[in-house]
Amino acid sequence: MKAFLLGVAFSVGLAVLSGFAMQDLFSRPADETFASPSVRVGDDGSIAARGFSGEAR
């Protein structure tokens, strides 16, 4: 029972530490992550910037 609880505590601790490491080290904004010539990220690719009203004709 002691080994099981130690394993559970280790797993939870590892998950929490990994979560913080993933947020701090590997997170980037979408405009950096998906930056390529064929992807529209930002105001230029929005519906409002292209002049679409969205109303039915």
ChimeraX attribute file (.defattr): number of C-alpha atoms within 10 A of each C-alpha:
attribute: neighborCount
match mode: 1-to-1
recipient: residues
	/A:1	6
	/A:2	7
	/A:3	8
	/A:4	9
	/A:5	10
	/A:6	11
	/A:7	12
	/A:8	12
	/A:9	12
	/A:10	12
	/A:11	12
	/A:12	12
	/A:13	12
	/A:14	11
	/A:15	12
	/A:16	12
	/A:17	11
	/A:18	12
	/A:19	11
	/A:20	11
	/A:21	12
	/A:22	11
	/A:23	10
	/A:24	10
	/A:25	8
	/A:26	8
	/A:27	10
	/A:28	11
	/A:29	7
	/A:30	10
	/A:31	12
	/A:32	9
	/A:33	10
	/A:34	13
	/A:35	11
	/A:36	10
	/A:37	7
	/A:38	7
	/A:39	10
	/A:40	13
	/A:41	16
	/A:42	10
	/A:43	10
	/A:44	10
	/A:45	11
	/A:46	12
	/A:47	11
	/A:48	11
	/A:49	10
	/A:50	10
	/A:51	8
	/A:52	9
	/A:53	8
	/A:54	8
	/A:55	5
	/A:56	4
	/A:57	3
